[in-house]
Amino acid sequence: MAVVRSNVAKAFIAATLLAGCIPAEPYDREFAGQFENKGVANEQLFASGYFPPSFASPQVHCGFRSDPIELISEFEENWYPSQWKAAREPSFYLLSKQERPPEFALRFSYIPSFSSSVFIRIQKDGDEYWLIAKQMNGAGGYDPGSIDRSKRNRLSSRQVAELQRLLTEDALFSEPSDECQSGFGFDGTQWIYELIDPNGYRMVKRRSPSQGTDYNLGQYLIELSGWNVSCWSSLPRPFSDVELLCE
């Protein structure tokens, strides 16, 4: 009888998977609400709704060229959303525009050229802070692939305090997004930080940092994920990604 029940259960699960009826993981509910459940034509929005339209306007002056450049280039407006959608990551910009936006949400997007992308998100839910981490099985500069592994953990009060200290003392989101350095050239790794708080939506973008406030925050978020930081190693140029080599 146990074998029969087991076979019936397996058949039910298989049929349900084929029908596409398995609900999203709890930490994917924001993505499902934005891109699946409501049927909003996000493709018609700038960067599929992942960035405000103002990010497409030339507004950053770089010393080596006379014309200002955009916060998000034409290439980037397609590149980043393709990575986030493959990872079932919601638009922080759209979340910030909800009638009741999150009180606090932080996302670190690590998008290398040749190795797999990693996304680490911190969200406040009531009095608790939750970490959601995902690693893809493709390449950040090419096909992102699908989610290879993911986790959802509650942060301790000590971990939250250290995160708040880094955000307050280092004040990364008070710094400009460095388009003059990250918007040109090829290869390397994009480090994108997005924040939702009472001040609304903010974004800071860097390329392959090795020190400073942006590097320190990324390293701490990687540590919080529990994925072994000692497994990250720099590859020689021009392959200047940092690759996750082991569990």
Residue pairs with C-beta under 8 A, 6 or more apart in sequence:
16 22
24 31
24 32
24 36
24 88
25 150
25 152
26 152
27 121
27 130
27 132
27 150
27 152
28 88
30 90
30 95
31 88
31 89
31 90
32 88
33 90
34 40
34 42
34 49
34 90
34 91
34 94
34 95
35 42
35 85
40 49
42 48
42 49
42 91
42 94
45 53
46 52
46 53
46 55
46 56
46 77
47 55
47 56
47 72
47 76
47 77
47 78
47 80
47 81
48 81
48 85
48 91
49 91
49 93
49 94
50 80
50 81
50 84
50 91
50 92
50 93
50 94
51 71
51 72
51 77
51 93
51 203
52 93
52 201
54 71
55 70
55 71
55 72
55 203
56 70
56 71
56 72
56 77
57 70
58 67
58 68
58 69
58 70
59 68
59 70
59 71
60 68
60 69
60 70
60 71
60 176
60 177
60 179
60 180
61 68
62 68
62 69
62 179
62 180
63 180
64 180
69 179
69 180
69 183
70 179
71 177
71 179
71 203
71 205
72 80
73 183
76 183
79 111
80 109
80 111
80 190
80 192
82 144
83 89
83 109
83 111
83 117
83 136
83 140
83 144
84 90
84 91
84 109
84 119
86 136
86 138
86 144
86 145
86 146
86 147
87 117
87 119
87 134
87 136
87 144
87 147
88 134
88 147
89 107
89 109
89 119
89 121
89 134
92 105
92 107
92 194
92 195
92 196
92 201
92 203
93 201
95 101
95 102
95 105
95 196
95 201
96 102
96 196
96 200
96 201
97 201
101 196
102 123
102 124
102 196
103 124
103 197
103 198
104 122
104 123
104 124
104 129
104 196
104 197
105 121
105 122
105 123
105 124
105 194
105 195
105 196
106 121
106 122
106 123
106 163
106 167
106 193
106 194
106 195
106 196
107 119
107 120
107 121
107 122
107 192
107 193
107 194
108 119
108 120
108 121
108 191
108 192
108 193
108 217
108 218
108 221
109 117
109 118
109 119
109 190
109 191
109 192
109 193
109 194
110 117
110 118
110 119
110 120
110 140
110 189
110 190
110 191
110 218
110 242
111 117
111 140
111 141
111 189
111 190
111 192
112 139
112 140
112 141
112 188
112 189
112 190
112 241
112 242
112 243
113 139
113 140
113 141
113 186
113 187
113 188
113 189
113 239
113 241
114 139
114 140
114 141
114 142
114 187
114 239
114 241
114 243
115 139
115 140
115 241
115 242
115 243
115 244
116 135
116 136
116 137
116 138
116 139
116 140
116 145
116 148
116 243
116 244
117 135
117 136
117 138
117 140
117 144
118 133
118 134
118 135
118 136
118 222
118 225
118 227
118 244
119 133
119 134
119 135
120 131
120 132
120 133
120 134
120 221
120 222
120 224
120 225
121 131
121 132
121 133
122 129
122 130
122 131
122 132
122 155
122 163
122 221
122 224
123 129
123 130
123 132
124 130
128 154
128 155
129 154
129 155
129 159
129 160
129 163
130 152
130 153
130 154
130 155
131 151
131 152
131 153
131 154
131 155
131 224
131 225
132 150
132 151
132 152
133 150
133 151
133 152
133 225
133 226
133 227
134 147
134 149
134 150
135 147
135 148
135 149
135 150
135 227
135 244
136 144
136 145
136 146
136 147
136 148
137 145
137 146
137 147
137 148
138 144
138 145
138 146
139 145
140 189
140 190
140 241
141 187
151 225
151 226
153 224
153 226
155 163
155 224
159 224
162 220
163 220
163 224
166 172
166 213
166 216
166 217
166 220
167 173
167 195
167 217
170 213
170 216
170 217
171 213
172 193
172 204
172 213
172 214
172 217
173 193
173 195
173 202
173 204
175 204
175 213
176 204
177 203
177 204
177 205
178 204
178 205
178 206
178 207
179 205
181 206
181 207
182 190
182 205
182 206
182 207
185 207
186 238
187 238
187 239
187 240
187 241
188 207
188 208
188 240
188 241
189 207
189 208
189 240
189 241
189 242
190 205
190 206
190 207
191 205
191 206
191 207
191 208
191 209
191 214
191 215
191 218
192 203
192 204
192 205
192 206
193 203
193 204
193 205
193 206
193 214
193 217
193 218
194 201
194 202
194 203
195 201
195 202
195 203
204 214
206 214
208 240
208 242
209 215
209 218
219 229
222 229
222 232
223 229
227 244
227 247
228 246
228 247
231 244
231 245
231 246
231 247
232 242
232 243
232 244
232 245
233 242
233 243
233 245
234 240
234 242
235 241
235 242
235 243
